[in-house]
């Protein structure tokens, strides 16, 4: 299925096929207060988020996909697990959740992640220790 292929490419570090599915004026929402959180508007902001996700080499596994609605107002639900392993082999982050996408004519216009955002705390800590600027800022905000 095409959703699995998109996430497989992203897992290999290639974010461009995923980016191509977004409309120019898409809205991408990731809740919480981690370094990943925010509302990203437009392909340029979404590209930065996807590039970082690809660079970090998050392990993302699609468990199930449900699609409904006409092509001009389609809903896509993707149930997933994701995890990140430190260079020393320690599993730092594991989570599961659901992605909701609204698409018009096969272009995503709205994307929202739903997962336990508290689980991103050790991930931000580990990425901050590696020098990731967004994670460093998130850790600093958390400690204030």
N, CA, C and O atoms as a GROMACS GRO file, in nm:
protein
  576
    1UNK      N    1   0.085  -0.119   0.000
    1UNK     CA    2   0.000   0.000   0.000
    1UNK      C    3   0.089   0.124   0.000
    1UNK      O    4   0.198   0.123   0.057
    2UNK      N    5   0.042   0.230  -0.064
    2UNK     CA    6   0.123   0.351  -0.082
    2UNK      C    7   0.161   0.418   0.049
    2UNK      O    8   0.268   0.478   0.057
    3UNK      N    9   0.076   0.410   0.153
    3UNK     CA   10   0.111   0.473   0.281
    3UNK      C   11   0.233   0.403   0.341
    3UNK      O   12   0.324   0.469   0.391
    4UNK      N   13   0.237   0.272   0.336
    4UNK     CA   14   0.351   0.198   0.388
    4UNK      C   15   0.480   0.232   0.311
    4UNK      O   16   0.587   0.245   0.371
    5UNK      N   17   0.468   0.248   0.180
    5UNK     CA   18   0.587   0.284   0.099
    5UNK      C   19   0.639   0.422   0.136
    5UNK      O   20   0.760   0.444   0.141
    6UNK      N   21   0.547   0.516   0.161
    6UNK     CA   22   0.589   0.651   0.199
    6UNK      C   23   0.667   0.649   0.331
    6UNK      O   24   0.772   0.712   0.343
    7UNK      N   25   0.615   0.575   0.428
    7UNK     CA   26   0.683   0.569   0.558
    7UNK      C   27   0.811   0.487   0.551
    7UNK      O   28   0.906   0.515   0.625
    8UNK      N   29   0.817   0.388   0.465
    8UNK     CA   30   0.942   0.312   0.445
    8UNK      C   31   1.049   0.404   0.389
    8UNK      O   32   1.164   0.398   0.432
    9UNK      N   33   1.013   0.488   0.293
    9UNK     CA   34   1.110   0.584   0.237
    9UNK      C   35   1.156   0.681   0.345
    9UNK      O   36   1.275   0.712   0.354
   10UNK      N   37   1.063   0.730   0.425
   10UNK     CA   38   1.097   0.823   0.533
   10UNK      C   39   1.193   0.757   0.633
   10UNK      O   40   1.289   0.819   0.678
   11UNK      N   41   1.167   0.632   0.666
   11UNK     CA   42   1.253   0.557   0.758
   11UNK      C   43   1.395   0.543   0.702
   11UNK      O   44   1.493   0.540   0.777
   12UNK      N   45   1.406   0.534   0.569
   12UNK     CA   46   1.538   0.524   0.505
   12UNK      C   47   1.606   0.660   0.490
   12UNK      O   48   1.718   0.668   0.440
   13UNK      N   49   1.539   0.768   0.532
   13UNK     CA   50   1.597   0.900   0.524
   13UNK      C   51   1.549   0.983   0.407
   13UNK      O   52   1.594   1.096   0.389
   14UNK      N   53   1.458   0.930   0.327
   14UNK     CA   54   1.406   1.002   0.211
   14UNK      C   55   1.268   1.060   0.243
   14UNK      O   56   1.168   0.989   0.237
   15UNK      N   57   1.264   1.187   0.276
   15UNK     CA   58   1.139   1.252   0.314
   15UNK      C   59   1.062   1.309   0.195
   15UNK      O   60   0.945   1.343   0.208
   16UNK      N   61   1.126   1.320   0.080
   16UNK     CA   62   1.064   1.389  -0.034
   16UNK      C   63   0.936   1.322  -0.087
   16UNK      O   64   0.843   1.395  -0.121
   17UNK      N   65   0.927   1.190  -0.096
   17UNK     CA   66   0.798   1.132  -0.138
   17UNK      C   67   0.684   1.169  -0.043
   17UNK      O   68   0.572   1.195  -0.088
   18UNK      N   69   0.711   1.171   0.087
   18UNK     CA   70   0.608   1.210   0.184
   18UNK      C   71   0.572   1.357   0.166
   18UNK      O   72   0.454   1.392   0.166
   19UNK      N   73   0.672   1.441   0.151
   19UNK     CA   74   0.647   1.584   0.132
   19UNK      C   75   0.559   1.608   0.010
   19UNK      O   76   0.474   1.697   0.012
   20UNK      N   77   0.579   1.532  -0.095
   20UNK     CA   78   0.503   1.550  -0.219
   20UNK      C   79   0.353   1.524  -0.200
   20UNK      O   80   0.273   1.567  -0.284
   21UNK      N   81   0.314   1.456  -0.093
   21UNK     CA   82   0.172   1.429  -0.070
   21UNK      C   83   0.100   1.549  -0.008
   21UNK      O   84  -0.023   1.549  -0.002
   22UNK      N   85   0.173   1.650   0.038
   22UNK     CA   86   0.112   1.764   0.105
   22UNK      C   87   0.079   1.876   0.006
   22UNK      O   88   0.157   1.905  -0.085
   23UNK      N   89  -0.037   1.937   0.026
   23UNK     CA   90  -0.076   2.055  -0.052
   23UNK      C   91   0.014   2.172  -0.011
   23UNK      O   92   0.071   2.172   0.098
   24UNK      N   93   0.027   2.269  -0.099
   24UNK     CA   94   0.112   2.386  -0.070
   24UNK      C   95   0.070   2.459   0.057
   24UNK      O   96   0.156   2.513   0.127
   25UNK      N   97  -0.059   2.460   0.088
   25UNK     CA   98  -0.109   2.532   0.205
   25UNK      C   99  -0.152   2.439   0.318
   25UNK      O  100  -0.235   2.476   0.401
   26UNK      N  101  -0.097   2.318   0.322
   26UNK     CA  102  -0.133   2.220   0.424
   26UNK      C  103  -0.099   2.269   0.565
   26UNK      O  104  -0.012   2.354   0.584
   27UNK      N  105  -0.170   2.214   0.662
   27UNK     CA  106  -0.146   2.239   0.804
   27UNK      C  107  -0.107   2.105   0.867
   27UNK      O  108  -0.175   2.004   0.848
   28UNK      N  109   0.002   2.106   0.943
   28UNK     CA  110   0.059   1.986   1.005
   28UNK      C  111   0.065   2.014   1.154
   28UNK      O  112   0.135   2.106   1.197
   29UNK      N  113  -0.006   1.936   1.234
   29UNK     CA  114  -0.014   1.963   1.378
   29UNK      C  115   0.042   1.844   1.456
   29UNK      O  116   0.001   1.730   1.437
   30UNK      N  117   0.137   1.875   1.544
   30UNK     CA  118   0.193   1.775   1.636
   30UNK      C  119   0.178   1.832   1.777
   30UNK      O  120   0.248   1.928   1.812
   31UNK      N  121   0.089   1.776   1.858
   31UNK     CA  122   0.060   1.834   1.990
   31UNK      C  123   0.173   1.813   2.091
   31UNK      O  124   0.267   1.737   2.066
   32UNK      N  125   0.162   1.881   2.203
   32UNK     CA  126   0.257   1.864   2.312
   32UNK      C  127   0.352   1.982   2.324
   32UNK      O  128   0.329   2.087   2.265
   33UNK      N  129   0.458   1.962   2.402
   33UNK     CA  130   0.556   2.069   2.422
   33UNK      C  131   0.699   2.019   2.400
   33UNK      O  132   0.794   2.071   2.458
   34UNK      N  133   0.713   1.918   2.316
   34UNK     CA  134   0.846   1.865   2.286
   34UNK      C  135   0.908   1.943   2.171
   34UNK      O  136   0.848   2.037   2.119
   35UNK      N  137   1.027   1.903   2.134
   35UNK     CA  138   1.093   1.968   2.021
   35UNK      C  139   1.023   1.937   1.888
   35UNK      O  140   1.051   2.003   1.788
   36UNK      N  141   0.934   1.840   1.887
   36UNK     CA  142   0.860   1.803   1.766
   36UNK      C  143   0.729   1.878   1.756
   36UNK      O  144   0.670   1.885   1.648
   37UNK      N  145   0.682   1.935   1.866
   37UNK     CA  146   0.548   1.993   1.875
   37UNK      C  147   0.536   2.123   1.798
   37UNK      O  148   0.632   2.197   1.779
   38UNK      N  149   0.413   2.148   1.755
   38UNK     CA  150   0.384   2.275   1.691
   38UNK      C  151   0.280   2.260   1.583
   38UNK      O  152   0.233   2.150   1.553
   39UNK      N  153   0.244   2.373   1.527
   39UNK     CA  154   0.156   2.376   1.411
   39UNK      C  155   0.240   2.432   1.297
   39UNK      O  156   0.288   2.545   1.303
   40UNK      N  157   0.258   2.351   1.194
   40UNK     CA  158   0.343   2.386   1.082
   40UNK      C  159   0.253   2.414   0.962
   40UNK      O  160   0.169   2.331   0.925
   41UNK      N  161   0.270   2.529   0.903
   41UNK     CA  162   0.182   2.573   0.794
   41UNK      C  163   0.261   2.586   0.664
   41UNK      O  164   0.362   2.656   0.657
   42UNK      N  165   0.213   2.516   0.563
   42UNK     CA  166   0.277   2.523   0.432
   42UNK      C  167   0.387   2.421   0.416
   42UNK      O  168   0.442   2.370   0.513
   43UNK      N  169   0.418   2.391   0.292
   43UNK     CA  170   0.516   2.287   0.260
   43UNK      C  171   0.656   2.317   0.312
   43UNK      O  172   0.729   2.224   0.348
   44UNK      N  173   0.695   2.443   0.318
   44UNK     CA  174   0.830   2.476   0.364
   44UNK      C  175   0.848   2.437   0.511
   44UNK      O  176   0.949   2.376   0.547
   45UNK      N  177   0.752   2.473   0.596
   45UNK     CA  178   0.761   2.437   0.738
   45UNK      C  179   0.748   2.286   0.757
   45UNK      O  180   0.818   2.228   0.840
   46UNK      N  181   0.658   2.225   0.682
   46UNK     CA  182   0.639   2.080   0.691
   46UNK      C  183   0.766   2.008   0.645
   46UNK      O  184   0.804   1.906   0.703
   47UNK      N  185   0.831   2.060   0.543
   47UNK     CA  186   0.955   2.000   0.495
   47UNK      C  187   1.061   1.999   0.604
   47UNK      O  188   1.131   1.898   0.620
   48UNK      N  189   1.075   2.107   0.679
   48UNK     CA  190   1.175   2.110   0.787
   48UNK      C  191   1.147   2.000   0.890
   48UNK      O  192   1.239   1.932   0.935
   49UNK      N  193   1.018   1.983   0.927
   49UNK     CA  194   0.980   1.880   1.025
   49UNK      C  195   1.013   1.742   0.969
   49UNK      O  196   1.075   1.661   1.038
   50UNK      N  197   0.972   1.714   0.846
   50UNK     CA  198   0.995   1.583   0.786
   50UNK      C  199   1.144   1.555   0.767
   50UNK      O  200   1.189   1.442   0.788
   51UNK      N  201   1.221   1.656   0.728
   51UNK     CA  202   1.365   1.638   0.710
   51UNK      C  203   1.429   1.599   0.844
   51UNK      O  204   1.514   1.509   0.849
   52UNK      N  205   1.390   1.666   0.950
   52UNK     CA  206   1.445   1.633   1.082
   52UNK      C  207   1.407   1.491   1.120
   52UNK      O  208   1.492   1.414   1.168
   53UNK      N  209   1.281   1.454   1.101
   53UNK     CA  210   1.235   1.319   1.132
   53UNK      C  211   1.318   1.216   1.056
   53UNK      O  212   1.361   1.116   1.112
   54UNK      N  213   1.340   1.243   0.929
   54UNK     CA  214   1.420   1.151   0.846
   54UNK      C  215   1.565   1.148   0.894
   54UNK      O  216   1.626   1.041   0.901
   55UNK      N  217   1.622   1.263   0.926
   55UNK     CA  218   1.762   1.270   0.971
   55UNK      C  219   1.783   1.195   1.103
   55UNK      O  220   1.886   1.132   1.123
   56UNK      N  221   1.684   1.203   1.192
   56UNK     CA  222   1.695   1.136   1.322
   56UNK      C  223   1.686   0.985   1.306
   56UNK      O  224   1.730   0.910   1.392
   57UNK      N  225   1.627   0.941   1.195
   57UNK     CA  226   1.612   0.798   1.164
   57UNK      C  227   1.521   0.728   1.265
   57UNK      O  228   1.553   0.621   1.318
   58UNK      N  229   1.408   0.791   1.290
   58UNK     CA  230   1.305   0.732   1.375
   58UNK      C  231   1.256   0.603   1.310
   58UNK      O  232   1.236   0.598   1.188
   59UNK      N  233   1.237   0.501   1.387
   59UNK     CA  234   1.178   0.377   1.334
   59UNK      C  235   1.027   0.392   1.344
   59UNK      O  236   0.973   0.409   1.453
   60UNK      N  237   0.960   0.387   1.232
   60UNK     CA  238   0.817   0.409   1.224
   60UNK      C  239   0.753   0.290   1.155
   60UNK      O  240   0.791   0.255   1.042
   61UNK      N  241   0.658   0.226   1.220
   61UNK     CA  242   0.594   0.108   1.165
   61UNK      C  243   0.445   0.131   1.150
   61UNK      O  244   0.376   0.160   1.248
   62UNK      N  245   0.395   0.119   1.028
   62UNK     CA  246   0.251   0.131   1.001
   62UNK      C  247   0.185   0.000   1.038
   62UNK      O  248   0.223  -0.106   0.988
   63UNK      N  249   0.084   0.007   1.126
   63UNK     CA  250   0.012  -0.113   1.168
   63UNK      C  251  -0.117  -0.132   1.089
   63UNK      O  252  -0.154  -0.244   1.054
   64UNK      N  253  -0.184  -0.020   1.062
   64UNK     CA  254  -0.315  -0.029   0.997
   64UNK      C  255  -0.348   0.105   0.934
   64UNK      O  256  -0.314   0.211   0.988
   65UNK      N  257  -0.415   0.102   0.820
   65UNK     CA  258  -0.457   0.223   0.750
   65UNK      C  259  -0.604   0.208   0.715
   65UNK      O  260  -0.648   0.104   0.667
   66UNK      N  261  -0.680   0.313   0.740
   66UNK     CA  262  -0.822   0.318   0.701
   66UNK      C  263  -0.845   0.445   0.622
   66UNK      O  264  -0.802   0.553   0.662
   67UNK      N  265  -0.912   0.431   0.509
   67UNK     CA  266  -0.938   0.544   0.420
   67UNK      C  267  -1.087   0.549   0.392
   67UNK      O  268  -1.150   0.446   0.368
   68UNK      N  269  -1.142   0.669   0.395
   68UNK     CA  270  -1.284   0.683   0.365
   68UNK      C  271  -1.314   0.818   0.303
   68UNK      O  272  -1.235   0.912   0.314
   69UNK      N  273  -1.428   0.826   0.238
   69UNK     CA  274  -1.473   0.951   0.180
   69UNK      C  275  -1.440   0.963   0.033
   69UNK      O  276  -1.361   0.887  -0.021
   70UNK      N  277  -1.503   1.062  -0.030
   70UNK     CA  278  -1.478   1.084  -0.172
   70UNK      C  279  -1.341   1.149  -0.194
   70UNK      O  280  -1.284   1.203  -0.099
   71UNK      N  281  -1.288   1.145  -0.315
   71UNK     CA  282  -1.154   1.198  -0.342
   71UNK      C  283  -1.138   1.346  -0.308
   71UNK      O  284  -1.026   1.390  -0.283
   72UNK      N  285  -1.244   1.423  -0.308
   72UNK     CA  286  -1.235   1.566  -0.278
   72UNK      C  287  -1.245   1.595  -0.129
   72UNK      O  288  -1.232   1.711  -0.088
   73UNK      N  289  -1.268   1.492  -0.046
   73UNK     CA  290  -1.279   1.511   0.099
   73UNK      C  291  -1.250   1.378   0.168
   73UNK      O  292  -1.337   1.321   0.235
   74UNK      N  293  -1.130   1.329   0.152
   74UNK     CA  294  -1.092   1.197   0.201
   74UNK      C  295  -1.031   1.206   0.341
   74UNK      O  296  -0.959   1.299   0.373
   75UNK      N  297  -1.063   1.106   0.423
   75UNK     CA  298  -1.003   1.092   0.555
   75UNK      C  299  -0.912   0.969   0.554
   75UNK      O  300  -0.948   0.864   0.501
   76UNK      N  301  -0.794   0.984   0.612
   76UNK     CA  302  -0.698   0.874   0.619
   76UNK      C  303  -0.653   0.862   0.764
   76UNK      O  304  -0.603   0.958   0.823
   77UNK      N  305  -0.671   0.744   0.821
   77UNK     CA  306  -0.627   0.717   0.957
   77UNK      C  307  -0.517   0.612   0.950
   77UNK      O  308  -0.534   0.507   0.887
   78UNK      N  309  -0.405   0.641   1.015
   78UNK     CA  310  -0.292   0.548   1.015
   78UNK      C  311  -0.255   0.518   1.160
   78UNK      O  312  -0.213   0.606   1.234
   79UNK      N  313  -0.270   0.392   1.198
   79UNK     CA  314  -0.228   0.348   1.332
   79UNK      C  315  -0.083   0.302   1.321
   79UNK      O  316  -0.048   0.231   1.227
   80UNK      N  317   0.002   0.344   1.417
   80UNK     CA  318   0.146   0.321   1.404
   80UNK      C  319   0.212   0.296   1.539
   80UNK      O  320   0.155   0.322   1.645
   81UNK      N  321   0.334   0.247   1.531
   81UNK     CA  322   0.428   0.249   1.643
   81UNK      C  323   0.552   0.320   1.593
   81UNK      O  324   0.583   0.315   1.474
   82UNK      N  325   0.623   0.385   1.685
   82UNK     CA  326   0.752   0.442   1.648
   82UNK      C  327   0.847   0.429   1.764
   82UNK      O  328   0.807   0.417   1.880
   83UNK      N  329   0.975   0.432   1.732
   83UNK     CA  330   1.077   0.417   1.835
   83UNK      C  331   1.207   0.478   1.783
   83UNK      O  332   1.224   0.503   1.664
   84UNK      N  333   1.297   0.500   1.878
   84UNK     CA  334   1.430   0.551   1.844
   84UNK      C  335   1.532   0.483   1.933
   84UNK      O  336   1.513   0.473   2.054
   85UNK      N  337   1.639   0.437   1.871
   85UNK     CA  338   1.745   0.368   1.942
   85UNK      C  339   1.872   0.451   1.935
   85UNK      O  340   1.912   0.497   1.828
   86UNK      N  341   1.934   0.471   2.050
   86UNK     CA  342   2.059   0.548   2.058
   86UNK      C  343   2.171   0.471   1.988
   86UNK      O  344   2.161   0.350   1.968
   87UNK      N  345   2.277   0.542   1.951
   87UNK     CA  346   2.390   0.475   1.884
   87UNK      C  347   2.448   0.357   1.964
   87UNK      O  348   2.504   0.264   1.905
   88UNK      N  349   2.434   0.360   2.098
   88UNK     CA  350   2.487   0.248   2.178
   88UNK      C  351   2.392   0.129   2.186
   88UNK      O  352   2.422   0.030   2.253
   89UNK      N  353   2.276   0.137   2.116
   89UNK     CA  354   2.180   0.027   2.113
   89UNK      C  355   2.068   0.037   2.215
   89UNK      O  356   1.978  -0.048   2.216
   90UNK      N  357   2.071   0.139   2.300
   90UNK     CA  358   1.966   0.158   2.400
   90UNK      C  359   1.840   0.212   2.334
   90UNK      O  360   1.845   0.310   2.259
   91UNK      N  361   1.727   0.148   2.362
   91UNK     CA  362   1.599   0.199   2.312
   91UNK      C  363   1.560   0.316   2.402
   91UNK      O  364   1.530   0.297   2.520
   92UNK      N  365   1.560   0.435   2.346
   92UNK     CA  366   1.535   0.558   2.420
   92UNK      C  367   1.388   0.596   2.418
   92UNK      O  368   1.335   0.653   2.514
   93UNK      N  369   1.323   0.566   2.308
   93UNK     CA  370   1.186   0.613   2.286
   93UNK      C  371   1.103   0.505   2.218
   93UNK      O  372   1.147   0.444   2.121
   94UNK      N  373   0.983   0.483   2.271
   94UNK     CA  374   0.885   0.395   2.207
   94UNK      C  375   0.748   0.458   2.228
   94UNK      O  376   0.718   0.509   2.336
   95UNK      N  377   0.666   0.454   2.124
   95UNK     CA  378   0.533   0.515   2.134
   95UNK      C  379   0.441   0.447   2.033
   95UNK      O  380   0.485   0.367   1.950
   96UNK      N  381   0.315   0.481   2.042
   96UNK     CA  382   0.216   0.435   1.946
   96UNK      C  383   0.111   0.542   1.935
   96UNK      O  384   0.093   0.623   2.026
   97UNK      N  385   0.041   0.544   1.824
   97UNK     CA  386  -0.061   0.646   1.807
   97UNK      C  387  -0.135   0.632   1.677
   97UNK      O  388  -0.128   0.530   1.609
   98UNK      N  389  -0.206   0.740   1.644
   98UNK     CA  390  -0.285   0.745   1.522
   98UNK      C  391  -0.257   0.879   1.454
   98UNK      O  392  -0.251   0.983   1.518
   99UNK      N  393  -0.241   0.873   1.324
   99UNK     CA  394  -0.231   0.993   1.242
   99UNK      C  395  -0.363   1.012   1.171
   99UNK      O  396  -0.422   0.916   1.119
  100UNK      N  397  -0.411   1.136   1.168
  100UNK     CA  398  -0.531   1.168   1.092
  100UNK      C  399  -0.492   1.264   0.981
  100UNK      O  400  -0.426   1.365   1.006
  101UNK      N  401  -0.532   1.231   0.860
  101UNK     CA  402  -0.506   1.319   0.747
  101UNK      C  403  -0.637   1.347   0.674
  101UNK      O  404  -0.719   1.258   0.654
  102UNK      N  405  -0.654   1.472   0.635
  102UNK     CA  406  -0.764   1.512   0.547
  102UNK      C  407  -0.700   1.543   0.413
  102UNK      O  408  -0.607   1.623   0.404
  103UNK      N  409  -0.750   1.479   0.308
  103UNK     CA  410  -0.692   1.498   0.175
  103UNK      C  411  -0.800   1.541   0.076
  103UNK      O  412  -0.916   1.501   0.085
  104UNK      N  413  -0.759   1.624  -0.016
  104UNK     CA  414  -0.843   1.664  -0.128
  104UNK      C  415  -0.766   1.632  -0.256
  104UNK      O  416  -0.657   1.683  -0.281
  105UNK      N  417  -0.827   1.546  -0.337
  105UNK     CA  418  -0.766   1.505  -0.463
  105UNK      C  419  -0.623   1.455  -0.442
  105UNK      O  420  -0.532   1.493  -0.516
  106UNK      N  421  -0.605   1.370  -0.342
  106UNK     CA  422  -0.478   1.303  -0.311
  106UNK      C  423  -0.368   1.397  -0.261
  106UNK      O  424  -0.250   1.361  -0.264
  107UNK      N  425  -0.405   1.515  -0.215
  107UNK     CA  426  -0.309   1.605  -0.151
  107UNK      C  427  -0.356   1.628  -0.008
  107UNK      O  428  -0.471   1.667   0.015
  108UNK      N  429  -0.267   1.606   0.087
  108UNK     CA  430  -0.301   1.625   0.228
  108UNK      C  431  -0.312   1.775   0.255
  108UNK      O  432  -0.219   1.851   0.227
  109UNK      N  433  -0.426   1.815   0.311
  109UNK     CA  434  -0.447   1.955   0.347
  109UNK      C  435  -0.440   1.974   0.499
  109UNK      O  436  -0.418   2.086   0.547
  110UNK      N  437  -0.458   1.865   0.575
  110UNK     CA  438  -0.450   1.873   0.721
  110UNK      C  439  -0.396   1.741   0.773
  110UNK      O  440  -0.441   1.633   0.733
  111UNK      N  441  -0.299   1.751   0.864
  111UNK     CA  442  -0.238   1.632   0.925
  111UNK      C  443  -0.229   1.657   1.075
  111UNK      O  444  -0.190   1.764   1.120
  112UNK      N  445  -0.267   1.555   1.152
  112UNK     CA  446  -0.257   1.567   1.297
  112UNK      C  447  -0.212   1.434   1.356
  112UNK      O  448  -0.266   1.328   1.323
  113UNK      N  449  -0.114   1.440   1.445
  113UNK     CA  450  -0.066   1.321   1.515
  113UNK      C  451  -0.133   1.314   1.651
  113UNK      O  452  -0.156   1.416   1.716
  114UNK      N  453  -0.164   1.194   1.694
  114UNK     CA  454  -0.221   1.170   1.826
  114UNK      C  455  -0.143   1.056   1.889
  114UNK      O  456  -0.154   0.940   1.848
  115UNK      N  457  -0.063   1.091   1.991
  115UNK     CA  458   0.018   0.992   2.062
  115UNK      C  459   0.049   1.045   2.201
  115UNK      O  460   0.016   1.159   2.233
  116UNK      N  461   0.111   0.963   2.283
  116UNK     CA  462   0.148   1.005   2.419
  116UNK      C  463   0.272   1.094   2.410
  116UNK      O  464   0.385   1.045   2.403
  117UNK      N  465   0.250   1.225   2.410
  117UNK     CA  466   0.360   1.320   2.391
  117UNK      C  467   0.456   1.325   2.510
  117UNK      O  468   0.567   1.376   2.496
  118UNK      N  469   0.416   1.273   2.626
  118UNK     CA  470   0.507   1.270   2.741
  118UNK      C  471   0.625   1.176   2.716
  118UNK      O  472   0.732   1.190   2.775
  119UNK      N  473   0.604   1.080   2.627
  119UNK     CA  474   0.710   0.984   2.598
  119UNK      C  475   0.824   1.045   2.517
  119UNK      O  476   0.929   0.982   2.502
  120UNK      N  477   0.805   1.165   2.466
  120UNK     CA  478   0.911   1.229   2.389
  120UNK      C  479   1.018   1.293   2.478
  120UNK      O  480   1.122   1.335   2.429
  121UNK      N  481   0.994   1.300   2.609
  121UNK     CA  482   1.090   1.362   2.701
  121UNK      C  483   1.227   1.296   2.692
  121UNK      O  484   1.325   1.366   2.671
  122UNK      N  485   1.239   1.162   2.708
  122UNK     CA  486   1.373   1.103   2.699
  122UNK      C  487   1.434   1.114   2.559
  122UNK      O  488   1.556   1.120   2.544
  123UNK      N  489   1.349   1.118   2.458
  123UNK     CA  490   1.400   1.137   2.322
  123UNK      C  491   1.463   1.275   2.309
  123UNK      O  492   1.574   1.288   2.258
  124UNK      N  493   1.392   1.378   2.356
  124UNK     CA  494   1.450   1.513   2.352
  124UNK      C  495   1.579   1.520   2.432
  124UNK      O  496   1.675   1.584   2.390
  125UNK      N  497   1.582   1.455   2.548
  125UNK     CA  498   1.705   1.454   2.630
  125UNK      C  499   1.822   1.393   2.553
  125UNK      O  500   1.932   1.447   2.552
  126UNK      N  501   1.796   1.279   2.488
  126UNK     CA  502   1.902   1.211   2.413
  126UNK      C  503   1.947   1.291   2.292
  126UNK      O  504   2.066   1.300   2.264
  127UNK      N  505   1.851   1.350   2.221
  127UNK     CA  506   1.887   1.431   2.104
  127UNK      C  507   1.959   1.558   2.145
  127UNK      O  508   2.049   1.604   2.074
  128UNK      N  509   1.921   1.617   2.259
  128UNK     CA  510   1.991   1.736   2.310
  128UNK      C  511   2.136   1.702   2.342
  128UNK      O  512   2.227   1.780   2.314
  129UNK      N  513   2.157   1.585   2.400
  129UNK     CA  514   2.294   1.542   2.433
  129UNK      C  515   2.379   1.524   2.307
  129UNK      O  516   2.502   1.532   2.313
  130UNK      N  517   2.314   1.499   2.193
  130UNK     CA  518   2.385   1.486   2.066
  130UNK      C  519   2.400   1.620   1.994
  130UNK      O  520   2.459   1.626   1.886
  131UNK      N  521   2.346   1.727   2.055
  131UNK     CA  522   2.362   1.860   1.996
  131UNK      C  523   2.247   1.909   1.911
  131UNK      O  524   2.259   2.013   1.846
  132UNK      N  525   2.135   1.838   1.910
  132UNK     CA  526   2.017   1.881   1.833
  132UNK      C  527   1.961   2.010   1.894
  132UNK      O  528   1.916   2.010   2.008
  133UNK      N  529   1.966   2.119   1.816
  133UNK     CA  530   1.928   2.252   1.869
  133UNK      C  531   1.782   2.260   1.912
  133UNK      O  532   1.753   2.322   2.014
  134UNK      N  533   1.691   2.199   1.839
  134UNK     CA  534   1.549   2.202   1.877
  134UNK      C  535   1.526   2.126   2.007
  134UNK      O  536   1.447   2.168   2.091
  135UNK      N  537   1.595   2.014   2.022
  135UNK     CA  538   1.583   1.937   2.147
  135UNK      C  539   1.646   2.012   2.264
  135UNK      O  540   1.592   2.010   2.374
  136UNK      N  541   1.758   2.078   2.241
  136UNK     CA  542   1.822   2.158   2.347
  136UNK      C  543   1.725   2.265   2.396
  136UNK      O  544   1.711   2.286   2.516
  137UNK      N  545   1.659   2.333   2.303
  137UNK     CA  546   1.563   2.438   2.341
  137UNK      C  547   1.445   2.379   2.416
  137UNK      O  548   1.396   2.441   2.512
  138UNK      N  549   1.396   2.262   2.376
  138UNK     CA  550   1.283   2.199   2.445
  138UNK      C  551   1.321   2.158   2.587
  138UNK      O  552   1.243   2.175   2.680
  139UNK      N  553   1.442   2.104   2.604
  139UNK     CA  554   1.490   2.065   2.737
  139UNK      C  555   1.504   2.190   2.825
  139UNK      O  556   1.467   2.186   2.942
  140UNK      N  557   1.555   2.298   2.769
  140UNK     CA  558   1.570   2.423   2.845
  140UNK      C  559   1.433   2.477   2.888
  140UNK      O  560   1.418   2.522   3.002
  141UNK      N  561   1.334   2.474   2.800
  141UNK     CA  562   1.198   2.520   2.836
  141UNK      C  563   1.140   2.434   2.948
  141UNK      O  564   1.074   2.485   3.038
  142UNK      N  565   1.164   2.306   2.940
  142UNK     CA  566   1.110   2.212   3.039
  142UNK      C  567   1.171   2.236   3.177
  142UNK      O  568   1.105   2.216   3.278
  143UNK      N  569   1.297   2.279   3.181
  143UNK     CA  570   1.366   2.296   3.309
  143UNK      C  571   1.341   2.433   3.373
  143UNK      O  572   1.388   2.459   3.484
  144UNK      N  573   1.267   2.521   3.304
  144UNK     CA  574   1.240   2.655   3.362
  144UNK      C  575   1.130   2.650   3.462
  144UNK      O  576   1.094   2.752   3.520
   0.00000   0.00000   0.00000
